[in-house]
Amino acid sequence: QVQLVESGGGLVQPGGSLRLSCAASGRTFSSYPMGWFRQAPGKEREFVAAISWGGTSTRYADSVKGRFTISRDNAKNTEYLQMNSLKPEDTAVYYCAASTGSLITVVAGTPDYWGQGTQVTVSS
């Protein structure tokens, strides 16, 4: 079993920044494609960003392009989500995800492993 633990969430003002981290433990492989999803109250879970095992390919939801950046450090079994120019509509629980398949399975919302989530609140 692979455990994913998110950290870095919190309260931030509109226009501010946060960096989320997701640390993997247990049986891990640096080859895992990974990504981030979010779910706001009353809304469906939505894809945010994904990154290939080598870090050379990334995908972003249109709503976060130009503002969020996904990255990973395979030596630390950790992925990151740098969030800039945050908006109130970014408020959600953010979930880390990993897949034993391809990057496509992450983008499609069918990863094999999920973290428990970290709350991000953007409000003045």
Residue frames as qw, qx, qy, qz and C-alpha x, y, z in Angstrom:
[[0.000, 0.888, 0.460, 0.000, 0.00, 0.00, 0.00],
 [0.390, 0.280, 0.000, 0.877, 1.13, 3.51, -0.80],
 [0.208, -0.776, -0.471, 0.364, 0.32, 6.37, 1.54],
 [0.299, 0.498, 0.175, 0.795, 0.06, 9.94, 0.28],
 [0.334, -0.687, -0.451, 0.462, 0.09, 12.80, 2.77],
 [0.252, 0.733, 0.207, 0.597, -0.63, 16.38, 1.77],
 [0.426, -0.601, -0.305, 0.604, 0.56, 19.44, 3.63],
 [0.289, -0.007, 0.195, 0.937, 0.80, 23.19, 3.13],
 [0.111, -0.657, -0.589, -0.457, -2.86, 24.15, 3.03],
 [0.255, -0.389, -0.454, 0.760, -4.27, 27.06, 4.96],
 [0.146, 0.883, 0.413, -0.167, -5.93, 30.45, 4.78],
 [0.429, -0.105, 0.267, 0.857, -4.62, 33.00, 2.30],
 [0.244, 0.668, 0.192, -0.676, -5.87, 36.32, 0.95],
 [0.704, 0.647, 0.289, 0.045, -6.88, 36.71, -2.69],
 [0.393, 0.868, -0.276, 0.123, -3.79, 37.25, -4.81],
 [0.437, -0.674, 0.588, -0.092, -1.62, 35.37, -2.36],
 [0.606, 0.404, -0.676, -0.117, 0.36, 32.17, -2.76],
 [0.767, -0.391, 0.454, -0.230, 0.63, 28.74, -1.19],
 [0.406, 0.438, -0.784, -0.169, 2.75, 25.69, -1.90],
 [0.900, -0.196, 0.172, -0.350, 1.25, 22.28, -1.31],
 [0.091, 0.494, -0.864, -0.035, 3.39, 19.20, -0.78],
 [0.935, -0.051, -0.026, -0.349, 2.52, 15.53, -1.12],
 [0.086, -0.561, 0.820, -0.073, 4.85, 12.98, 0.45],
 [0.878, 0.065, -0.365, -0.301, 4.62, 9.33, -0.55],
 [0.281, -0.504, 0.773, -0.264, 5.51, 6.53, 1.85],
 [0.855, 0.059, 0.472, -0.208, 5.34, 2.76, 1.92],
 [0.656, 0.108, 0.600, 0.446, 5.97, 0.96, -1.33],
 [0.242, 0.857, 0.027, -0.454, 6.84, 3.74, -3.72],
 [0.701, 0.232, 0.435, 0.516, 8.11, 4.03, -7.23],
 [0.129, -0.513, 0.119, 0.840, 9.67, 7.12, -8.71],
 [0.069, 0.095, 0.733, 0.670, 7.93, 6.17, -11.94],
 [0.078, 0.624, 0.742, -0.231, 4.45, 7.00, -10.59],
 [0.026, 0.484, 0.291, 0.825, 2.64, 9.71, -12.51],
 [0.208, -0.444, -0.639, 0.592, 1.15, 12.03, -9.91],
 [0.007, -0.500, -0.370, -0.783, -1.30, 14.88, -9.73],
 [0.041, 0.164, 0.522, -0.836, -3.65, 17.11, -7.81],
 [0.185, -0.542, -0.691, -0.442, -7.43, 17.31, -7.60],
 [0.053, -0.017, 0.430, -0.901, -9.74, 19.56, -5.64],
 [0.223, -0.533, -0.782, -0.235, -13.30, 19.53, -4.40],
 [0.118, -0.202, 0.204, -0.951, -15.26, 22.56, -3.29],
 [0.288, 0.242, 0.754, -0.539, -18.43, 22.32, -1.17],
 [0.580, 0.546, 0.367, -0.480, -21.40, 21.33, -3.31],
 [0.507, 0.685, -0.387, -0.353, -19.25, 20.63, -6.35],
 [0.990, 0.122, -0.030, 0.068, -17.76, 17.59, -8.02],
 [0.631, -0.511, 0.358, 0.462, -14.11, 16.72, -7.61],
 [0.587, 0.808, -0.016, -0.045, -12.13, 18.27, -10.43],
 [0.838, 0.105, 0.043, 0.534, -8.74, 17.75, -11.98],
 [0.170, -0.944, 0.067, 0.274, -6.15, 20.44, -11.25],
 [0.240, 0.788, -0.552, -0.128, -2.74, 19.30, -12.48],
 [0.979, -0.080, 0.179, 0.054, -0.69, 16.21, -13.30],
 [0.060, 0.805, -0.573, -0.142, 2.95, 15.38, -13.90],
 [0.889, 0.254, -0.379, -0.046, 4.70, 12.43, -15.53],
 [0.883, -0.402, -0.064, 0.236, 7.12, 10.22, -13.62],
 [0.681, 0.106, 0.037, 0.723, 10.10, 12.00, -15.14],
 [0.150, -0.706, -0.246, 0.647, 8.64, 15.46, -14.64],
 [0.213, -0.129, 0.484, 0.839, 8.94, 16.34, -18.32],
 [0.181, -0.397, -0.647, -0.625, 5.21, 16.31, -19.09],
 [0.055, 0.253, 0.596, -0.760, 2.58, 18.32, -17.25],
 [0.120, -0.518, -0.670, -0.518, -1.13, 18.96, -17.63],
 [0.001, 0.162, 0.444, -0.881, -3.25, 21.69, -16.11],
 [0.158, 0.703, 0.688, -0.084, -6.91, 22.51, -15.87],
 [0.269, 0.618, 0.270, 0.687, -7.75, 25.63, -17.85],
 [0.372, -0.876, -0.234, -0.199, -8.86, 27.36, -14.66],
 [0.640, -0.705, 0.132, 0.275, -5.36, 27.24, -13.15],
 [0.753, 0.340, 0.162, 0.540, -3.07, 27.59, -16.18],
 [0.278, 0.675, -0.067, 0.680, -0.55, 30.35, -15.70],
 [0.422, -0.720, 0.200, -0.514, -1.16, 30.46, -11.95],
 [0.845, -0.396, 0.342, -0.111, -0.34, 26.97, -10.66],
 [0.441, 0.609, -0.657, -0.054, 2.83, 24.96, -11.23],
 [0.953, -0.258, 0.111, -0.115, 3.22, 21.25, -10.51],
 [0.330, 0.667, -0.658, 0.118, 6.64, 19.73, -9.86],
 [0.948, -0.301, -0.061, -0.082, 8.18, 16.67, -8.24],
 [0.003, -0.703, 0.696, -0.146, 11.33, 15.52, -6.51],
 [0.896, 0.019, -0.402, -0.185, 11.62, 11.77, -7.02],
 [0.450, 0.284, -0.682, 0.503, 14.57, 11.50, -4.63],
 [0.175, -0.110, 0.561, -0.802, 12.22, 12.70, -1.88],
 [0.058, -0.379, -0.913, -0.138, 9.13, 10.88, -3.20],
 [0.017, 0.611, 0.433, -0.663, 7.36, 14.21, -3.09],
 [0.252, 0.525, 0.500, 0.641, 5.29, 16.30, -5.48],
 [0.124, -0.393, -0.288, 0.865, 4.45, 19.96, -5.13],
 [0.183, 0.726, 0.556, 0.362, 1.81, 22.38, -6.28],
 [0.236, -0.220, -0.126, 0.938, 2.84, 26.02, -6.28],
 [0.077, 0.750, 0.639, 0.155, -0.29, 28.16, -6.32],
 [0.228, -0.165, -0.033, 0.959, 0.01, 31.84, -7.16],
 [0.259, -0.063, -0.224, -0.937, -2.53, 34.61, -7.73],
 [0.047, -0.280, -0.946, 0.154, -5.08, 32.68, -5.71],
 [0.350, -0.263, -0.272, -0.857, -8.77, 33.46, -6.15],
 [0.547, -0.146, 0.508, -0.649, -11.73, 32.79, -3.85],
 [0.882, 0.214, -0.115, -0.405, -12.95, 30.18, -6.33],
 [0.509, 0.415, -0.739, 0.151, -9.76, 28.20, -5.65],
 [0.437, -0.359, 0.596, -0.569, -11.12, 27.43, -2.19],
 [0.891, 0.054, -0.341, -0.296, -11.41, 23.66, -1.87],
 [0.758, -0.443, 0.476, 0.044, -9.96, 20.55, -0.33],
 [0.466, 0.679, -0.529, -0.206, -6.94, 19.61, -2.40],
 [0.925, -0.173, 0.333, -0.063, -6.08, 15.95, -2.88],
 [0.005, -0.606, 0.740, 0.291, -2.82, 14.40, -3.98],
 [0.927, 0.197, 0.204, -0.245, -3.03, 11.40, -6.30],
 [0.104, -0.543, 0.777, 0.302, -0.73, 8.82, -7.87],
 [0.878, 0.299, 0.000, -0.375, -1.18, 6.17, -10.52],
 [0.639, -0.276, 0.676, 0.242, 0.45, 2.87, -11.41],
 [0.654, 0.561, 0.475, 0.178, -0.62, 3.54, -14.98],
 [0.465, 0.344, 0.226, 0.784, 0.02, 6.47, -17.25],
 [0.043, -0.120, -0.160, 0.979, -0.33, 10.22, -16.94],
 [0.361, -0.233, -0.522, -0.737, -3.65, 9.84, -18.75],
 [0.520, -0.435, -0.735, 0.022, -5.14, 7.87, -15.85],
 [0.282, -0.351, -0.412, 0.792, -4.35, 10.77, -13.52],
 [0.126, 0.042, -0.208, -0.969, -5.84, 13.40, -15.80],
 [0.451, -0.259, -0.679, -0.518, -8.93, 11.22, -16.25],
 [0.504, -0.459, 0.280, -0.676, -9.52, 11.07, -12.51],
 [0.965, -0.121, -0.154, -0.176, -8.81, 7.37, -12.10],
 [0.187, 0.628, -0.694, 0.297, -5.58, 7.21, -10.09],
 [0.721, -0.125, -0.679, 0.052, -4.80, 4.25, -7.85],
 [0.506, -0.334, -0.523, 0.599, -3.88, 6.17, -4.71],
 [0.093, -0.811, -0.216, -0.536, -5.32, 9.22, -2.98],
 [0.231, 0.124, -0.545, 0.797, -4.23, 11.40, -0.11],
 [0.154, -0.576, -0.748, 0.294, -6.66, 12.52, 2.58],
 [0.132, 0.809, 0.352, 0.452, -6.68, 16.12, 1.46],
 [0.371, -0.290, -0.281, 0.836, -5.63, 19.52, 2.73],
 [0.111, 0.857, 0.493, -0.102, -7.91, 22.54, 3.01],
 [0.334, 0.053, 0.161, 0.927, -7.11, 25.66, 1.02],
 [0.019, 0.827, 0.539, -0.161, -9.22, 28.72, 1.79],
 [0.326, 0.181, 0.178, 0.911, -8.85, 31.94, -0.18],
 [0.194, -0.826, -0.514, -0.128, -10.67, 34.77, 1.53],
 [0.188, 0.517, -0.192, 0.813, -10.20, 38.34, 2.67]]
